[in-house]
Amino acid sequence: MHLQGYAFTPAHRTQLLRDLKDVVIPQKCQSKRAQVGFDTWARYIDAQKTATNETLPVSRSIDLLIDGANVGYYGLSKWYADAKRALLLRSPSHNTSHKKYKDDAEIHVS
């Protein structure tokens, strides 16, 4: 099994964000925390979209969006951890000894 990408047009992106905010979050995520998380993510995406190349390093661009629940369901969580580690090693700020993300395992970078 391999992951496939989908090329989003601006219209697709707008519809996806609208569906997430108006359909998925109200039905599946009744908590205020889920709404705050989505709003933060949407603002981040909008900031990325409007930033210029001078203010947005290429390493901060978003190349793909992975549905974490499906990664775990299909048994690809080890692949995901390995891919994240490889991405961190390529990033310009990889000189720190480890990175930890909320709700994520600690990733040691050597």
Secondary structure by P-SEA (a helix, b strand, c coil): cbbbbbbccaaaaaaaaaaaaccccccccccaaaaaaaaaaaaaaaaaaaccccccccccccccccaaaaaaaacaaaaaaaaaaaaaaacccccccccccccccccccc
